[in-house]
């Protein structure tokens, strides 16, 4: 009944790693599309892709959903999703909402600016200067996003069982490393 939450810095390929991990473990992937569907069924119909990892704007705060309503619905969805087990949850505060879940393994994927820039240049084709600006903006916005919606800093290592650095760990080994952290009865 393993639950794995993947949090990532922008440009580390964390969502792709989450997909590959779910596939290798024969687990379900739970990301923005699945989350949006579950939230909508609970009366929260917002564009999650538009707000993910972005700093909340004043107009969103005034005319959007209340932060408490969003947080409560996200928590309910995460807890229910974790209850089903055998799932890889990418983003959206799973490590916060499931911090006391004994079946959950919380992993953060991190990397240097250089490694993240290289990864994004290779996967997006954008020029070096644009990628660096994009990463810097995403880092700033993710900090604001995590404080606003979850009252934590996603960069805080105490939220995770492990942080895996893409500078130090070859991409091909990350899935195996995470799998080794799971109880033997899961993998």
C-alpha positions in Angstrom: 0.0 0.0 0.0 2.8 2.4 -0.8 2.3 6.1 -1.3 5.1 8.1 -2.8 5.0 11.8 -3.0 7.4 13.6 -5.4 8.1 17.2 -4.9 10.6 18.8 -7.3 12.4 22.0 -8.2 11.4 23.3 -11.6 13.7 21.9 -14.3 14.6 18.7 -12.6 12.3 16.5 -14.6 10.5 15.4 -11.4 7.1 14.8 -13.0 8.7 12.7 -15.7 10.5 10.7 -13.0 7.3 10.3 -11.1 5.6 8.9 -14.2 8.5 6.5 -14.8 8.5 5.5 -11.1 4.7 4.8 -11.2 5.1 2.7 -14.3 8.1 0.7 -12.9 6.2 -0.1 -9.7 2.9 -0.6 -11.5 1.4 2.2 -9.4 -1.1 4.8 -10.3 0.2 8.3 -11.1 -1.7 11.1 -9.5 -0.9 14.5 -10.9 -2.7 17.6 -12.0 -5.4 16.0 -14.3 -6.4 13.5 -11.7 -6.3 16.1 -9.0 -8.4 18.5 -11.0 -11.1 15.8 -11.7 -11.3 14.9 -8.0 -11.5 18.5 -6.9 -14.2 19.3 -9.4 -16.3 16.4 -8.0 -16.0 18.1 -4.6 -17.2 21.5 -6.0 -13.7 23.1 -6.6 -13.6 23.9 -10.3 -10.4 25.9 -10.8 -7.6 25.8 -13.4 -5.0 23.9 -11.4 -2.4 24.1 -14.2 -2.7 27.9 -14.3 -2.0 28.3 -10.6 0.4 25.4 -9.9 3.7 26.7 -8.6 2.8 30.3 -9.2 2.6 33.2 -6.8 -1.0 34.1 -6.0 -2.1 37.4 -7.4 -4.3 39.9 -5.6 -7.2 39.4 -8.1 -7.0 35.6 -7.6 -7.2 36.1 -3.9 -10.2 38.5 -4.2 -12.2 36.8 -7.0 -10.9 33.2 -6.8 -11.6 30.5 -4.3 -10.7 31.0 -0.7 -7.3 29.6 0.3 -8.9 27.6 3.1 -11.5 26.0 0.7 -8.7 25.1 -1.7 -6.5 23.7 1.0 -9.3 21.7 2.6 -10.4 20.1 -0.6 -6.8 19.3 -1.7 -6.2 17.7 1.7 -9.4 15.6 1.4 -8.4 14.5 -2.1 -4.8 13.6 -1.0 -5.9 11.6 2.0 -8.5 9.7 0.0 -6.0 9.0 -2.8 -3.4 7.8 -0.3 -6.0 5.5 1.3 -6.2 3.6 -2.0 -2.4 3.0 -1.9 0.0 2.1 -4.7 0.1 5.6 -6.0 2.8 8.2 -6.9 1.6 11.7 -6.1 3.4 14.5 -8.0 3.3 17.9 -6.4 0.4 19.8 -4.8 1.5 19.4 -1.2 1.2 15.7 -0.8 4.2 15.7 1.5 2.4 18.2 3.7 -1.1 16.6 3.8 0.3 13.1 4.2 3.2 13.9 6.6 1.8 11.6 9.3 0.9 8.8 6.9 3.1 5.8 7.8 2.8 4.3 4.3 4.0 7.4 2.6 7.5 8.1 1.3 8.2 11.7 0.6 11.0 12.5 -1.9 12.2 15.9 -3.2 14.1 16.1 -6.5 16.6 19.0 -6.6 19.5 20.2 -8.7 21.8 23.1 -9.3 20.9 25.9 -11.6 23.4 24.5 -14.1 21.9 21.0 -14.1 18.3 22.3 -14.3 19.2 24.7 -17.1 20.9 21.9 -19.1 17.8 19.6 -18.6 15.3 22.3 -19.7 17.5 23.3 -22.7 17.7 19.7 -23.8 13.9 19.1 -23.4 12.5 22.4 -24.4 14.9 23.8 -27.0 14.7 27.3 -25.3 17.9 29.4 -25.3 20.1 29.4 -22.2 19.2 32.9 -21.0 15.5 32.3 -21.3 15.8 29.0 -19.4 17.7 30.6 -16.5 15.1 33.4 -16.2 12.3 30.8 -16.3 14.0 28.7 -13.5 14.6 31.8 -11.3 11.0 32.9 -11.7 9.7 29.4 -11.0 11.8 29.1 -7.8 10.6 32.4 -6.5 7.0 31.6 -7.4 7.1 28.1 -5.9 8.3 29.6 -2.6 5.4 32.1 -2.6 2.9 29.3 -3.7 4.0 26.9 -1.0 3.8 29.5 1.7 0.4 30.8 0.6 -1.4 27.5 0.1 0.4 25.2 2.5 2.1 27.4 5.1 5.5 25.7 4.5 8.5 26.1 2.3 8.7 23.1 -0.1 12.5 23.5 -0.1 12.6 22.6 3.6 14.4 19.2 3.8 12.5 18.3 7.0 9.4 17.7 4.9 11.0 14.7 3.1 12.5 11.3 3.8 15.1 12.0 1.1 16.2 14.7 -1.3 17.8 13.4 -4.5 20.2 15.7 -6.3 20.2 15.3 -10.1 23.8 16.6 -10.1 24.9 13.7 -8.0 22.6 10.9 -9.1 22.4 9.8 -12.7 18.8 10.0 -13.9 18.8 6.3 -14.8 19.5 5.5 -11.1 16.9 7.7 -9.4 13.9 5.3 -9.9 16.0 2.4 -8.5 17.1 4.5 -5.6 13.5 5.5 -4.7 12.4 1.9 -5.1 15.1 0.8 -2.6 13.6 3.1 0.0 10.3 1.4 -0.1 9.4 -1.5 2.2 10.2 -4.9 0.6 6.5 -5.8 0.5 5.8 -3.0 -2.0 8.4 -3.1 -4.7 
